[in-house]
Structures are given as structure tokens and as C-alpha cells.
Amino acid sequence: KVDGRLVGHTYIINGPAQSGKTSLVFWALRHDEMETAIVVVDCAIYRTEMQFIQKLAREVGEQIGMGGLDRRAVAQENIKFSELNGAIRQQERPVVILIRNAERLVEYRKQILLYNLLEWVASDIKKWVGLVFTTRLISFVDRF
């Protein structure tokens, strides 16, 4: 299955602007039989971690059919991954989170959000979640 290559894994796709990095993810899921939810969050749009966290939780909720997840999963500028885990497991729908312009994540508070995302997808939720970073900086991996 094609979705098995994205769900349960973390990928970094590097390339120049407008080179088709985002399209590659959609292409990889073109024959998806599991109806994987695709959540796209563009870091270039958000100036703060809080804005990014709210958008991530809201989009995950909308894509898996659980509106209002952002109100339950975000508190005091932190994301409650346990809330996301519960919602994803309850819906039994795999999710691929595509984080565009991921180089912005290394600019946030000592990269705590980046590390938390990586730890989250490496936990027992990895059966249901895949994480794809797209970046224009070849040094993205070297920066964390």
C-alpha cells in the first residue's frame, strides 16, 4: 500500500520553491485505500508557535471529522498530544501531517515544538500518523 510508506514514518523533502514538494505527497497518496486524512500546515504563515499549534489541532480535527479539537487539544500555548491521539484512534483514520516551510520550526523557542512533534510521531500513535516536512533549506536537518 502506498499510504503505508507515509503513515508511520517521518520524511523531509528538500527542494527549491515551486518544485512540487507538496504535490509529491498528494501523488504518493493517489491510490490510498485507507482514505488517509491529509493535514497541511504552512509554517510561513504563522509568526508564533501558538498560531501553528492551533492551526495543526484545528486541521487534524476537521480532516478526521472531529470539529472543535483545537479547543480541547490546545492549552496555555501547548498542544495536548493525548487529545490528538484519542481523537485519531477514535476515528480510526490514518493522518499524514504535511508541514510546509518547516525551516521556520527551528526559529521557534529553542525548537521545542519541533522536538515535541518528532517525539509524538515516534510514540505509539505512529500506527496512525505520518509526518512530512518540506523545506527549501538543505541545512534544515543540520539545524536540529
C-alpha positions in Angstrom: 0.0 0.0 0.0 1.2 3.5 -0.8 -0.1 5.0 2.4 2.0 2.6 4.4 5.0 4.4 3.2 3.9 7.7 4.7 1.8 6.7 7.7 4.1 5.6 10.5 7.2 7.4 9.2 8.8 10.9 9.1 10.1 12.3 5.9 11.9 15.5 4.9 11.5 16.6 1.3 14.0 19.3 0.3 13.9 21.4 -2.9 13.6 24.8 -4.3 10.4 26.9 -4.2 7.7 25.7 -6.5 9.4 22.4 -7.3 6.5 20.2 -6.5 7.4 19.0 -2.9 3.7 19.3 -1.7 2.4 17.7 -4.9 4.7 14.7 -4.3 2.9 13.9 -1.0 -0.5 14.0 -2.8 0.8 12.0 -5.6 2.1 9.3 -3.2 -1.4 9.0 -1.7 -3.3 8.9 -5.1 -4.3 5.3 -4.7 -4.9 5.5 -1.0 -7.4 2.8 0.1 -7.4 3.8 3.8 -8.7 7.3 3.0 -5.8 8.9 4.8 -6.6 12.4 6.1 -4.0 14.9 4.8 -3.3 17.9 7.1 -1.3 20.7 5.5 0.1 23.4 7.8 2.4 26.1 6.2 4.8 27.5 8.8 5.5 30.6 6.6 2.0 31.9 7.6 2.3 31.7 11.4 4.5 34.0 13.4 4.1 32.2 16.7 4.1 28.7 18.0 0.6 29.2 19.3 -0.8 30.1 15.9 0.9 27.0 14.5 -0.4 24.7 17.3 -3.9 26.0 16.9 -3.9 25.5 13.2 -2.5 22.0 13.5 -5.1 20.9 16.0 -8.0 22.5 14.1 -6.9 20.9 10.8 -6.5 17.5 12.3 -9.9 17.7 13.9 -11.5 18.9 10.6 -9.8 16.3 8.5 -10.8 13.4 10.7 -14.4 14.7 11.3 -14.0 16.0 14.9 -14.6 19.7 14.9 -13.5 21.6 18.0 -10.5 19.5 18.6 -8.4 22.7 18.7 -10.3 23.8 21.8 -9.6 20.6 23.6 -6.1 20.0 22.4 -4.5 23.4 22.9 -3.9 24.9 26.4 -1.6 27.6 27.6 0.5 27.7 24.4 1.0 23.9 24.4 -0.6 21.1 22.5 -2.0 18.1 24.3 -0.9 15.3 22.1 -3.0 12.9 24.2 -6.1 14.7 22.9 -4.9 14.3 19.4 -4.1 10.7 20.0 -7.5 9.9 21.4 -9.3 11.7 18.5 -7.3 9.9 15.8 -7.7 6.5 17.5 -11.5 7.1 17.9 -12.0 7.9 14.3 -9.6 5.1 13.2 -8.4 7.2 10.3 -4.8 7.5 9.4 -3.4 11.0 9.1 -0.5 12.4 7.2 0.7 15.8 8.5 2.5 17.9 5.9 4.4 20.8 7.3 5.4 23.2 4.6 8.3 25.6 5.0 9.5 23.6 8.0 12.6 25.6 8.4 10.5 28.1 10.3 10.1 25.5 13.1 13.8 25.8 14.0 13.2 29.5 14.7 10.7 28.9 17.5 11.6 28.7 21.2 14.7 26.5 21.2 13.0 24.2 18.8 10.8 22.6 21.5 7.8 22.4 19.2 9.9 20.6 16.5 11.2 18.1 19.0 7.7 17.5 20.5 6.3 16.7 17.1 9.1 14.3 16.4 8.7 12.6 19.7 4.9 12.4 19.2 5.1 10.6 15.9 7.7 8.2 17.2 5.3 7.2 20.0 2.6 4.5 19.8 0.5 6.8 17.6 2.8 6.2 14.7 0.5 3.4 13.5 -1.9 6.2 12.6 0.2 9.2 11.8 2.9 10.1 9.3 4.8 13.4 9.3 6.3 15.0 6.2 8.4 18.2 6.4 9.0 20.2 3.2 11.8 22.8 3.2 13.9 24.9 0.8 17.0 24.8 3.1 19.3 21.9 2.6 20.7 22.6 6.0 17.3 22.0 7.7 18.4 18.6 9.1 21.7 20.0 10.3 19.9 22.7 12.3 18.3 20.3 14.8 
